[in-house]
């Protein structure tokens, strides 16, 4: 790992995981049109009713609020970029200091991943107030292995739908050593180009040549999400090469603006013929740039910045336990108006973040190992 934690990256992950939790809660309360659908602006904004400033602002407020709420799934791409970033930056530093022991590296990664993942299964079995949508059966053993791409139609979203991401991370971590070798051998530009071509080719084959379940594109086939991970690796090497210059660009405004300018293209790609091949990469890049760029502002706010950094530090535990609670709690809000439901949804997101983060912190303390990293000092 890097010698010191990067507060801006912890805040970025904290914002992202809270966005994910809120998204899963929001979609259990109501299911409005999504910004990726063609009629979103008209159906949500209702421009035909704009008769003055008040109705115009109301329509734009609905567009912004529902749009941000419905795009929470883009944070998946952000976490892929962030994972590639952290791993590559740490590997570059280790290589400069004498080399990387890949056997030790892989062991430490698995020790970081599996105990909390198994603990989340135990919490699911024992904890009340969770949505239990499927029975505990033979698939529980497959879930414990993390290999949820096995018999994918039965196992990918089993018990806790968010756990599909675990099997994707396993694949990308297994690919990281050869990926890092080619990154060092070819340089950032050639490496990223090769990774994008490979990822897009796999997505094209799975979508149009030999169509398969969309779960393979989502993460059942790790190569389909390789471009976002590789982009993060390139950013990590650039950061390791010139940290001050990189963070000045990312956090000082240009990175945030670049992400905002990219987002219209992201939304358009959903409706362009064959555009879905590119959309996950574009969304991952745009989301990372916007949220990381905003973190430069949020991390400077007393208390809020340190709490967001804490949530980012323990984002893995929050991710693993939140969704069954979010479904159970937010489903009880159905039928409530927005002015009542939205504050409750935000409170649910905050409480589930505290719950998941403290579970990970407890497990790390109990095992006495690096399951949960030390949180940054406020």
VOKEMAR-8563 format. One line per 8 residues: number of its first residue (from 0); their letters; for each residue x, y, z of C-alpha. Coordinates in Angstrom, 3 decimals. Layout:
BEGIN
NUM) a) X,Y,Z; ...
END
This chain:
BEGIN
0) xxxxxxxx) 0.000,0.000,0.000; 1.013,3.617,-0.284; 2.969,4.999,2.638; 0.213,7.341,3.689; -3.516,7.266,3.162; -4.806,9.770,0.630; -7.642,11.608,2.315; -9.132,12.739,-0.985
8) xxxxxxxx) -9.376,9.117,-2.150; -11.037,8.040,1.102; -13.529,10.909,0.756; -14.142,9.900,-2.871; -14.940,6.335,-1.844; -17.032,7.588,1.066; -19.163,9.726,-1.218; -19.458,6.850,-3.677
16) xxxxxxxx) -20.514,4.197,-1.164; -23.099,6.533,0.388; -24.401,7.197,-3.117; -24.718,3.448,-3.718; -26.564,2.875,-0.430; -28.889,5.792,-1.132; -29.490,4.506,-4.686; -30.497,1.065,-3.449
24) xxxxxxxx) -32.814,2.657,-0.883; -34.283,5.163,-3.351; -35.200,2.504,-5.921; -37.079,0.567,-3.236; -39.135,3.656,-2.418; -40.100,4.641,-5.992; -39.043,3.640,-9.495; -39.215,6.781,-11.663
32) xxxxxxxx) -37.782,6.993,-15.196; -33.991,6.749,-15.397; -31.699,9.391,-16.943; -30.453,6.735,-19.354; -33.945,6.512,-20.885; -34.905,8.701,-23.827; -37.995,10.280,-22.236; -36.451,11.125,-18.865
40) xxxxxxxx) -36.286,14.929,-19.269; -39.876,15.209,-20.483; -41.442,12.754,-18.022; -39.643,14.025,-14.934; -39.192,17.710,-15.711; -42.654,18.185,-17.294; -41.619,21.233,-19.374; -45.186,21.624,-20.650
48) xxxxxxxx) -46.105,22.868,-17.146; -43.362,25.510,-16.950; -45.431,28.671,-16.711; -43.050,30.698,-14.590; -39.859,30.699,-12.554; -41.324,28.586,-9.747; -42.540,25.757,-11.997; -39.270,25.887,-13.978
56) xxxxxxxx) -37.160,25.552,-10.836; -39.421,22.769,-9.590; -38.987,20.833,-12.822; -35.211,21.299,-12.854; -35.073,20.262,-9.192; -36.905,17.009,-9.994; -34.550,16.340,-12.918; -31.461,16.904,-10.765
64) xxxxxxxx) -32.737,15.029,-7.713; -34.103,11.989,-9.500; -31.217,11.953,-11.980; -28.558,11.876,-9.270; -30.532,9.302,-7.288; -30.998,6.998,-10.263; -27.362,7.119,-11.423; -25.965,5.631,-8.220
72) xxxxxxxx) -25.031,2.449,-10.096; -22.307,4.448,-11.891; -20.337,4.320,-8.640; -19.465,0.714,-9.549; -17.233,2.063,-12.317; -15.742,4.558,-9.868; -14.731,1.756,-7.507; -13.161,-0.191,-10.388
80) xxxxxxxx) -11.105,2.863,-11.348; -10.185,3.437,-7.693; -9.129,-0.213,-7.259; -6.852,-0.090,-10.282; -5.477,3.240,-9.081; -4.574,2.052,-5.583; -3.088,-1.262,-6.688; -0.960,0.248,-9.451
88) xxxxxxxx) 0.288,3.111,-7.310; 1.322,0.724,-4.541; 2.914,-1.708,-7.018; 4.933,1.066,-8.686; 6.221,2.176,-5.299; 7.106,-1.396,-4.321; 8.873,-1.970,-7.639; 10.948,1.155,-7.077
96) xxxxxxxx) 11.917,-0.090,-3.624; 13.100,-3.523,-4.702; 10.304,-5.470,-6.364; 6.935,-7.049,-5.688; 6.439,-10.519,-4.212; 3.301,-11.531,-6.081; 2.651,-14.600,-3.927; 2.707,-12.444,-0.793
104) xxxxxxxx) 0.684,-9.761,-2.543; -2.050,-12.192,-3.569; -2.177,-13.696,-0.083; -2.615,-10.278,1.496; -5.357,-9.409,-1.001; -7.295,-12.596,-0.267; -6.896,-12.032,3.478; -8.239,-8.527,2.973
112) xxxxxxxx) -11.256,-9.756,0.981; -12.511,-13.072,2.307; -12.899,-12.679,6.107; -15.226,-9.696,5.818; -17.076,-11.366,2.948; -17.697,-14.477,5.054; -18.584,-12.329,8.056; -21.224,-10.582,5.930
120) xxxxxxxx) -22.778,-14.002,5.237; -22.950,-14.676,8.988; -24.515,-11.271,9.593; -27.090,-12.033,6.899; -28.032,-15.302,8.593; -28.305,-13.860,12.117; -29.452,-10.269,11.781; -33.137,-9.244,11.807
128) xxxxxxxx) -34.672,-6.416,9.781; -33.258,-7.594,6.465; -34.969,-8.458,3.217; -34.793,-12.228,2.719; -35.874,-12.764,-0.854; -34.419,-16.254,-1.414; -34.019,-19.431,0.634; -30.696,-20.594,2.026
136) xxxxxxxx) -29.881,-23.664,-0.076; -27.016,-25.248,-2.044; -26.174,-21.864,-3.542; -24.964,-20.651,-0.148; -21.804,-22.737,-0.567; -21.163,-21.241,-4.007; -21.675,-17.797,-2.522; -19.107,-18.472,0.213
144) xxxxxxxx) -16.545,-19.367,-2.470; -17.053,-15.975,-4.101; -17.234,-17.632,-7.530; -20.708,-16.352,-8.286; -20.147,-16.670,-12.045; -20.630,-20.438,-11.602; -24.175,-21.328,-12.738; -24.498,-17.589,-13.105
152) xxxxxxxx) -28.270,-17.367,-13.575; -28.818,-18.958,-10.147; -25.894,-17.549,-8.188; -24.897,-14.102,-9.442; -27.470,-12.111,-7.416; -28.167,-14.779,-4.796; -29.153,-13.638,-1.241; -27.483,-10.228,-1.394
160) xxxxxxxx) -27.492,-8.875,-4.937; -24.578,-6.502,-4.195; -22.256,-9.463,-3.686; -21.895,-9.934,-7.458; -19.165,-7.292,-7.288; -17.029,-9.582,-5.120; -16.567,-12.132,-7.893; -15.589,-9.335,-10.302
168) xxxxxxxx) -12.932,-8.030,-7.917; -11.548,-11.564,-7.501; -11.076,-11.827,-11.263; -9.445,-8.424,-11.624; -7.078,-9.056,-8.707; -6.054,-12.351,-10.327; -5.364,-10.475,-13.562; -3.436,-7.655,-11.911
176) xxxxxxxx) 0.104,-9.187,-11.905; 0.197,-9.788,-15.691; -1.578,-6.481,-16.282; 1.054,-4.651,-14.258; 3.802,-6.428,-16.201; 2.403,-5.173,-19.502; 1.811,-1.702,-18.090; 5.501,-1.458,-17.195
184) xxxxxxxx) 6.611,-2.997,-20.479; 4.394,-1.050,-22.876; 3.869,2.215,-21.052; 0.535,3.820,-20.095; -0.740,4.731,-23.568; -0.151,1.399,-25.306; -1.305,-0.523,-22.251; -4.569,1.381,-21.933
192) xxxxxxxx) -5.256,1.107,-25.653; -4.706,-2.661,-25.565; -6.913,-3.074,-22.468; -9.729,-1.022,-24.026; -9.567,-2.972,-27.298; -9.641,-6.297,-25.431; -12.476,-5.220,-23.153; -14.574,-3.763,-25.958
200) xxxxxxxx) -14.008,-6.864,-28.096; -15.229,-9.118,-25.283; -18.271,-6.892,-24.759; -19.049,-6.924,-28.494; -18.817,-10.720,-28.629; -21.006,-11.167,-25.541; -23.570,-8.651,-26.755; -23.877,-9.271,-30.490
208) xxxxxxxx) -21.922,-12.298,-31.742; -22.743,-14.868,-29.056; -25.344,-13.096,-26.876; -25.315,-14.255,-23.263; -26.849,-13.202,-19.970; -26.236,-9.541,-19.169; -24.750,-10.697,-15.879; -21.568,-11.650,-17.731
216) xxxxxxxx) -21.194,-8.067,-18.953; -21.954,-6.665,-15.530; -19.123,-8.586,-13.908; -19.461,-12.317,-14.448; -16.715,-12.018,-17.065; -13.987,-9.810,-15.620; -12.585,-8.900,-19.039; -15.813,-7.026,-19.800
224) xxxxxxxx) -14.894,-4.500,-17.066; -11.160,-4.478,-17.747; -11.126,-0.991,-19.379; -12.212,0.816,-16.178; -9.723,-1.122,-14.059; -6.916,-0.466,-16.564; -7.767,3.232,-16.665; -7.391,3.330,-12.888
232) xxxxxxxx) -4.022,1.558,-13.160; -2.800,4.222,-15.582; -3.949,6.966,-13.209; -2.124,5.205,-10.374; 1.166,5.168,-12.268; 0.769,8.849,-13.179; 0.088,9.673,-9.539; 3.126,7.699,-8.390
240) xxxxxxxx) 5.252,9.569,-10.925; 4.178,13.085,-9.944; 1.774,13.161,-7.031; 1.625,16.933,-6.604; 0.911,17.681,-10.268; -1.667,14.895,-10.541; -3.619,15.937,-7.443; -3.508,19.591,-8.478
248) xxxxxxxx) -5.182,18.652,-11.781; -7.680,16.229,-10.256; -8.673,18.185,-7.160; -8.129,21.732,-8.351; -11.037,21.897,-10.787; -9.871,20.694,-14.241; -10.578,17.034,-13.447; -14.030,17.821,-12.083
256) xxxxxxxx) -14.867,19.926,-15.161; -13.638,17.184,-17.505; -15.935,14.686,-15.808; -18.933,17.002,-16.073; -18.290,17.604,-19.770; -18.024,13.850,-20.350; -21.326,12.982,-18.670; -23.635,14.029,-21.559
264) xxxxxxxx) -21.688,11.640,-23.779; -22.153,8.899,-21.170; -25.935,9.339,-21.193; -26.021,9.560,-24.995; -24.025,6.327,-25.324; -26.936,4.372,-23.819; -29.053,5.291,-26.845; -26.427,5.214,-29.621
272) xxxxxxxx) -26.525,1.960,-31.644; -23.874,-0.378,-30.211; -23.011,2.368,-27.721; -23.422,0.050,-24.767; -20.016,-1.404,-25.615; -18.425,1.834,-24.414; -20.813,3.055,-21.757; -19.320,1.407,-18.654
280) xxxxxxxx) -15.852,2.793,-19.368; -17.179,6.281,-20.086; -19.359,6.213,-16.966; -16.503,4.970,-14.788; -14.157,7.714,-16.000; -16.748,10.495,-15.728; -17.984,9.382,-12.310; -14.470,9.095,-10.892
288) xxxxxxxx) -13.428,12.516,-12.178; -16.566,14.241,-10.880; -16.674,12.613,-7.442; -12.902,12.743,-6.883; -12.844,16.348,-8.058; -15.631,17.206,-5.623; -13.780,15.448,-2.797; -11.216,18.251,-2.849
296) xxxxxxxx) -14.004,20.500,-1.589; -15.829,18.148,0.796; -12.689,17.001,2.603; -12.072,20.575,3.785; -15.380,20.810,5.643; -14.846,20.130,9.366; -16.463,16.940,10.706; -18.186,16.144,7.392
304) xxxxxxxx) -14.875,15.641,5.606; -13.504,13.354,8.313; -16.744,11.355,8.454; -16.769,10.880,4.664; -13.137,9.762,4.856; -14.105,7.257,7.583; -16.920,5.904,5.387; -14.484,5.576,2.493
312) xxxxxxxx) -11.954,3.768,4.662; -14.570,1.162,5.557; -16.486,1.256,2.266; -15.830,-2.467,1.743; -17.739,-3.453,4.887; -20.526,-0.999,4.086; -20.885,-2.450,0.597; -21.043,-6.027,1.861
320) xxxxxxxx) -23.869,-5.622,4.369; -26.048,-2.696,3.310; -28.399,-3.905,0.574; -30.757,-6.303,2.443; -31.256,-3.624,5.116; -31.803,-0.921,2.478; -34.483,-2.997,0.765; -36.252,-3.796,4.043
328) xxxxxxxx) -36.187,-0.285,5.473; -36.875,1.708,2.306; -39.741,-0.535,1.219; -41.678,0.653,4.252; -41.570,4.208,2.850; -43.546,3.409,-0.289; -46.368,5.864,-0.810; -44.783,8.638,1.239
336) xxxxxxxx) -44.233,12.014,-0.480; -40.707,13.097,-1.313; -40.485,15.720,1.426; -41.015,12.960,4.000; -39.239,10.048,2.329; -36.003,11.643,1.094; -34.750,12.746,4.555; -35.494,9.250,5.814
344) xxxxxxxx) -33.622,7.711,2.880; -30.600,9.881,3.655; -30.798,8.830,7.295; -30.977,5.158,6.244; -27.844,5.613,4.128; -25.966,7.223,7.017; -27.047,4.575,9.551; -26.184,1.672,7.260
352) xxxxxxxx) -22.788,3.238,6.611; -22.141,3.383,10.352; -23.334,-0.213,10.779; -21.262,-1.680,7.972; -18.188,0.370,8.798; -18.182,-0.628,12.453; -18.653,-4.281,11.544; -15.539,-4.152,9.383
360) xxxxxxxx) -13.654,-2.262,12.078; -14.709,-4.840,14.689; -13.601,-7.755,12.517; -10.238,-6.152,11.852; -9.667,-5.614,15.574; -10.770,-9.179,16.396; -8.486,-10.771,13.823; -5.620,-8.444,14.692
368) xxxxxxxx) -4.733,-8.105,11.022; -5.122,-5.737,8.092; -8.730,-6.656,7.343; -9.761,-3.075,8.044; -7.144,-0.364,7.385; -6.481,2.353,9.916; -8.871,5.248,9.297; -7.399,8.685,8.601
376) xx) -7.141,11.141,11.471; -9.714,13.948,11.207
END
